[in-house]
Amino acid sequence: MAHEMIETQIVTERLVALLESGTEKVLLIDSRPFVEYNTSHILEAININCSKLMKRRLQQDKVLITELIQHSAKHKVDIDCNQRVVVYDQSSQDVASLSSDCFLTVLLGKLEKSFSSVHLLAGGFAEFSRCFPGLCEGKSTLVPTCISQPCLPVANIGPTRILPNLYLGCQRDVLNKVGASKISFIAGLTLCSWRNSDAH
């Protein structure tokens, strides 16, 4: 794949020009973990997260890439094999710097078999969000360069919407939001009771 580096790489400014012109359909794929995607991502990007399970399923052809895109999208996507596809991770510069067995390499390989024009965004989301923060959406306008930085404060933002009627949260979210959010049912997985200790 390294010999295709010039063909498959796209710079941030070129992507923005394509998105703003509207003359060409662009399918944006965010290959970062869901937590990073949920924090912030490029507008209209579809998250195909980089799990070991998904990598294995793609490698073994147990899932078609077009089905995976449809399943991962928040709405129905018109997939055209001639449309341009742009994939990004957090900060990869080019295809040559990727290891042959990493998720992004596997994903790009599967996309290239189904689409005629597949590109890796040079610099990834870190570069794009630095240059064009107004074209990003999510729960945070401050995007850390690494999700595992130990000193970053974590805001208590409550439950996260996964599906229209499904939220993911912690015990604190349940105790604080159950009445205010009109939540009818709670499924808990915990080592202790989720009930408020003051309610006894």
C-alpha positions in Angstrom: 0.0 0.0 0.0 3.0 2.3 0.5 3.4 2.8 -3.3 -0.1 4.3 -3.4 0.7 7.0 -0.8 0.4 9.9 -3.2 -2.9 8.7 -4.7 -4.5 7.8 -1.3 -3.5 10.8 0.8 -5.6 14.0 0.9 -4.7 17.2 2.8 -7.1 19.1 5.1 -7.5 22.1 2.8 -8.4 19.9 -0.2 -11.0 18.0 1.8 -12.6 21.2 3.0 -12.7 22.5 -0.6 -14.5 19.3 -1.7 -17.0 19.5 1.2 -17.8 23.2 0.6 -18.1 22.9 -3.2 -20.8 20.2 -3.0 -20.0 19.2 -6.6 -18.9 15.7 -5.5 -20.3 13.2 -3.0 -17.8 12.6 -0.2 -18.2 9.8 2.3 -16.3 10.6 5.5 -15.2 7.7 7.7 -13.9 8.2 11.2 -11.9 5.2 12.3 -11.1 6.3 15.8 -12.6 4.6 18.9 -16.2 5.5 19.7 -15.3 7.6 22.8 -13.1 9.8 20.7 -15.7 10.1 17.9 -18.4 10.9 20.4 -16.3 13.7 21.9 -15.8 15.4 18.6 -15.7 14.5 14.9 -15.9 16.1 11.4 -19.4 17.0 10.4 -21.3 14.1 8.7 -18.5 11.6 9.5 -19.5 7.9 10.1 -17.7 6.1 12.9 -16.3 2.7 12.1 -14.5 2.1 15.3 -11.2 0.3 15.5 -12.0 -2.7 17.7 -10.1 -6.0 17.5 -13.4 -7.8 16.8 -14.2 -5.5 13.8 -10.7 -5.8 12.4 -11.0 -9.6 12.6 -14.4 -9.6 11.0 -13.2 -7.4 8.1 -10.0 -9.6 7.6 -12.1 -12.8 7.5 -14.7 -11.2 5.2 -17.5 -11.9 7.7 -18.9 -8.4 7.1 -19.1 -6.4 3.8 -17.7 -2.9 4.1 -20.8 -1.4 2.5 -23.0 -3.2 5.1 -20.7 -2.0 7.9 -21.0 1.6 6.6 -24.8 1.4 6.5 -25.0 -0.2 10.0 -22.6 2.4 11.5 -24.4 5.5 9.9 -26.9 7.4 12.0 -29.1 7.7 8.8 -29.5 5.8 5.5 -26.5 6.4 3.3 -26.6 6.3 -0.5 -23.5 4.3 -1.3 -22.0 4.7 -4.8 -18.9 2.8 -5.7 -17.7 5.9 -7.7 -17.9 8.4 -4.8 -14.9 9.7 -3.0 -14.2 8.1 0.4 -12.0 9.9 3.0 -10.9 8.0 6.1 -9.2 9.5 9.1 -7.9 8.5 12.5 -6.4 10.7 15.2 -3.2 11.8 13.6 -1.7 9.5 10.9 0.3 11.5 8.3 0.3 9.0 5.4 -0.4 5.4 4.4 3.4 4.6 4.4 3.6 5.2 8.1 0.9 2.6 8.9 1.8 -0.9 9.9 0.4 -3.6 7.7 -1.7 -5.2 10.4 -3.3 -2.1 12.0 -7.0 -1.5 11.8 -6.7 1.5 9.5 -4.7 -0.4 6.9 -7.3 -3.2 7.0 -10.1 -0.7 6.6 -8.4 1.2 3.8 -7.8 -2.1 2.0 -11.5 -3.2 2.2 -12.7 0.3 1.1 -10.3 0.2 -1.9 -12.0 -3.0 -3.1 -15.4 -1.4 -3.0 -14.8 2.2 -4.0 -12.8 3.7 -6.8 -11.4 6.7 -4.9 -10.2 6.2 -1.3 -8.1 8.7 0.6 -6.4 9.0 4.0 -6.7 12.4 5.6 -3.1 13.6 6.2 -2.7 14.6 9.9 -6.0 13.0 10.8 -8.6 14.5 13.1 -6.0 16.4 15.1 -4.9 18.4 12.1 -8.4 19.0 10.8 -9.9 20.1 14.1 -6.9 22.5 14.6 -7.4 24.1 11.2 -11.2 23.9 10.9 -12.8 23.6 14.3 -16.1 25.1 12.9 -16.5 22.0 10.7 -16.4 19.6 13.7 -19.2 18.6 16.0 -19.6 16.6 19.2 -19.7 17.0 23.0 -16.5 19.0 23.2 -15.0 21.9 21.4 -11.6 21.2 23.1 -10.2 18.1 21.5 -7.3 16.5 23.3 -4.5 15.1 21.2 -4.5 11.9 23.1 -7.5 10.4 24.9 -5.3 9.0 27.7 -3.8 12.2 29.0 -4.0 11.8 32.8 -4.4 15.4 33.8 -7.3 16.4 31.7 -10.4 17.4 33.6 -13.5 15.3 32.8 -16.8 17.2 32.7 -19.9 15.6 34.2 -22.1 15.8 31.1 -24.6 13.1 32.0 -25.8 10.1 30.0 -24.7 9.7 26.3 -27.3 9.0 23.7 -26.5 5.8 21.8 -29.8 5.4 20.0 -33.0 7.5 20.0 -34.3 5.8 23.1 -31.1 4.3 24.5 -28.6 6.1 26.8 -25.3 5.0 28.3 -24.2 6.4 31.6 -22.8 5.7 35.0 -24.4 5.3 38.5 -24.1 9.1 39.1 -26.0 9.8 35.9 -28.9 7.5 37.1 -29.1 9.1 40.5 -29.0 12.7 39.1 -31.0 12.3 35.9 -33.6 9.6 36.3 -36.5 12.0 37.2 -35.4 14.9 35.1 -34.9 12.9 31.9 -38.2 10.9 32.1 -36.2 7.7 32.0 -38.7 4.8 32.3 -36.4 1.8 32.7 -32.8 1.3 33.9 -30.6 -1.7 33.1 -27.6 -1.8 35.4 -24.4 -3.7 35.5 -22.7 -2.9 38.7 -20.9 -4.5 41.7 -23.2 -2.6 44.1 -26.8 -1.4 44.2 -27.7 1.6 41.9 -30.3 2.9 44.4 -29.6 6.1 46.2 -28.3 5.3 49.7 -30.4 8.3 51.1 -33.6 6.7 49.9 -33.6 3.8 52.4 
